[in-house]
């Protein structure tokens, strides 16, 4: 599941991991020296300062200007995608065929939705030699760090090349919200489903349809474990530390939150029209440049590996209810309303169709006609 990373990593809309420090203040080592050439002279390195998340992400080395990609399909009325892209503006995420199929399908069927997701530029394959060199060069680095262990076991050759939303930010502030009253997937085992129920029941997900999965600011960083343990009574305060920048004026904060509310309402209207789609296990990613506190934050929906289409003709009410509850919190921050009375009186409970989605979760994905053309390749991540 994609989460946020600190400013030093110039993290984009879809990077996994959060913050420059682990819980307890442990620092993560830098890996600027872990670069690898390919046959075209392109250079790559692991993302720096990644904590949390399932898989290592890869970035073209800082001196790279362009990289070649296998471009995605485009609608007939759009120009073909380019086979070379700017290296600084992209991040490489281990390829999940289901997620890539979702991007391809929604781009063709619901082009208006793509404005709420990171842009994709295609896929990229790194060589076996590159992977061997990348893992070998980290053997003697950060033996005790979480990131070091991830790098040493990194085996993915295929990647989705995605937009790096933080590329132009000097000090990215990043907030990752895991959406849904419970994380779901048709491909989860019974054991995995039980774990998802437990995580939701013991976090704010069960009550309001979202939880903090990671947050990074100049003054503090928190990981997904902190987010799971955050009580509902402290959610307004936690969101306020991110959205109410201390160096922004009251007028700027009011404008920022008003614009975010309008953007979330646009996402709500778009998803409401996508009947039969289920946005399971997705996250809302908020990014704001701390070096420019008066600028407007960005917001994108990410992590589509478990999104699917079901037989129902209803939209994803679990996702929409969570989105509406988030809007309540942001409106309270903008207008100065308290959580105890104003917010709590307006929050929506778990939607009545929760049992319907329990059944949809067990349906055979191939029966829906939404399976990707190819099954996930060996070693392809199936993040949950």
Secondary structure, DSSP 8 states (H G I E B T S, - for coil): ------GGGT--TT-----SB-TTS-B----TT-EEE-TTS-EEEE-SS--SSSS--EEE-TT--EEE-B-----TTS----SEEESTTEEEEE--HHHHHHHHHHHHH-GGGGGGB--EEEEEE--HHHHHHHHHTTTTS-TTSHHHHHHHT----EEEEEE-TTTT-SSEEEEEEEESSS---TT--HHHHHHHHHHHHTSTHHHHSEEEEEEE-SS-EE-HHHHHH--GGGHHHHHHHHHS-TTS-HHHHHHHHHHHHHHHHHHHHHHHTSTTEE-TT-EEEEEEEGGGTTS--EEEEE--TT-EE-S--S--HHHHHHHHHHHHHHHHHHHT--IIIIIHHH---S-TTHHHHHHHHHS-GGGGT-S-SS---TT-----
